Amino acid sequence: MGDANIFQFIERTYDLGFVWGLVDKNEEWALVESTKYDNIFVMPFWSSNEIPKKVCTGEWSEYKPHQIAIETFLDDWLVGMHSDVFLVGLDWGESLDGVEYEPLDLLEYFDNL
């Protein structure tokens, strides 16, 4: 995903007022192993609930899409993910893989728009 797709993600989430993540019945958020770094996890987020709905089958059937207000995502989640050494996946496909971003880099993109 290039910069143009990041900006598209940002525009959509600003317009909607929230992002989508995956949460299970124990309120645990979905994490995927990084393909870039050992012992690092990526938390995927989407700008709509279409793909997350499709992901919630098979080994992911215990998860369901869940909204996070954009203000909460920016003010709490991205900073917290940086502290917890998680990466961010944006608008990944059904195979749950794609470009991995450092949370503070994503926050900088949001701040610069």
C-alpha positions as CSV (number, residue, x, y, z in Angstrom):
1,M,0.0,0.0,0.0
2,G,1.6,3.3,-1.0
3,D,1.1,6.8,0.2
4,A,-2.0,7.3,-2.0
5,N,-3.7,4.4,-0.2
6,I,-2.8,5.8,3.2
7,F,-4.4,9.1,2.2
8,Q,-7.5,7.2,1.0
9,F,-7.7,5.4,4.3
10,I,-7.3,8.6,6.2
11,E,-9.9,10.4,4.1
12,R,-12.4,7.6,4.5
13,T,-11.9,7.3,8.3
14,Y,-12.2,11.0,8.8
15,D,-15.4,11.1,6.7
16,L,-16.9,8.1,8.6
17,G,-15.5,9.1,12.0
18,F,-14.2,5.7,12.9
19,V,-12.0,2.8,11.9
20,W,-12.8,-0.9,12.1
21,G,-10.8,-3.6,13.9
22,L,-11.5,-7.2,14.8
23,V,-12.3,-8.2,18.4
24,D,-13.2,-11.7,19.8
25,K,-15.8,-12.6,22.5
26,N,-13.1,-12.0,25.2
27,E,-12.6,-8.5,23.9
28,E,-9.1,-9.4,22.6
29,W,-8.1,-7.6,19.4
30,A,-6.9,-9.5,16.4
31,L,-3.1,-9.6,16.0
32,V,-1.2,-11.0,13.0
33,E,2.5,-11.9,13.0
34,S,4.6,-9.4,11.2
35,T,6.2,-10.6,7.9
36,K,8.9,-8.0,8.3
37,Y,10.1,-8.5,11.9
38,D,10.5,-11.5,14.3
39,N,8.4,-11.4,17.5
40,I,6.4,-8.4,16.4
41,F,2.6,-8.3,15.8
42,V,0.5,-6.2,13.5
43,M,-3.0,-5.1,14.4
44,P,-5.1,-4.7,11.2
45,F,-7.6,-1.8,10.8
46,W,-10.0,-1.0,8.0
47,S,-11.8,2.1,6.7
48,S,-15.1,0.1,6.2
49,N,-16.5,-3.1,7.6
50,E,-16.8,-5.0,4.3
51,I,-13.5,-6.9,4.4
52,P,-13.5,-7.4,8.2
53,K,-16.9,-9.1,7.9
54,K,-15.4,-11.5,5.3
55,V,-12.3,-12.2,7.4
56,C,-14.4,-13.5,10.3
57,T,-14.6,-17.1,9.1
58,G,-12.6,-20.3,9.7
59,E,-9.8,-19.6,12.2
60,W,-11.1,-16.0,12.6
61,S,-14.7,-17.0,13.2
62,E,-14.5,-16.0,16.9
63,Y,-13.8,-12.4,15.8
64,K,-16.3,-9.7,14.7
65,P,-15.8,-6.2,13.3
66,H,-15.8,-3.5,15.9
67,Q,-15.7,0.3,15.4
68,I,-13.2,2.6,17.1
69,A,-13.9,6.4,17.1
70,I,-11.3,8.2,15.0
71,E,-10.4,10.5,17.9
72,T,-9.8,7.5,20.2
73,F,-7.8,5.7,17.5
74,L,-5.5,8.7,17.0
75,D,-5.2,9.9,20.6
76,D,-5.0,6.5,22.4
77,W,-4.6,3.5,20.1
78,L,-1.7,4.6,17.9
79,V,0.4,5.9,20.8
80,G,-0.5,2.8,22.9
81,M,0.4,0.5,20.0
82,H,3.8,2.2,19.7
83,S,4.4,1.7,23.4
84,D,3.4,-2.0,23.1
85,V,5.6,-2.4,20.0
86,F,2.8,-3.3,17.6
87,L,2.6,-2.4,14.0
88,V,-0.5,-1.3,12.0
89,G,-2.0,-2.9,8.9
90,L,-4.4,-0.7,6.9
91,D,-7.2,-2.0,4.7
92,W,-5.7,-5.4,4.3
93,G,-7.5,-8.0,2.1
94,E,-9.1,-11.2,3.3
95,S,-5.8,-13.0,3.6
96,L,-4.8,-10.6,6.4
97,D,-1.5,-9.4,5.0
98,G,-0.2,-6.3,3.5
99,V,2.1,-3.3,4.2
100,E,2.9,-2.8,7.9
101,Y,3.3,0.6,9.4
102,E,4.8,2.1,12.6
103,P,1.9,3.6,14.5
104,L,3.6,6.9,15.0
105,D,4.3,7.2,11.3
106,L,0.6,6.7,10.6
107,L,-0.2,9.3,13.3
108,E,2.1,11.7,11.5
109,Y,0.2,11.1,8.2
110,F,-3.0,12.0,10.0
111,D,-1.5,15.1,11.6
112,N,-0.1,16.4,8.3
113,L,-3.5,16.4,6.5
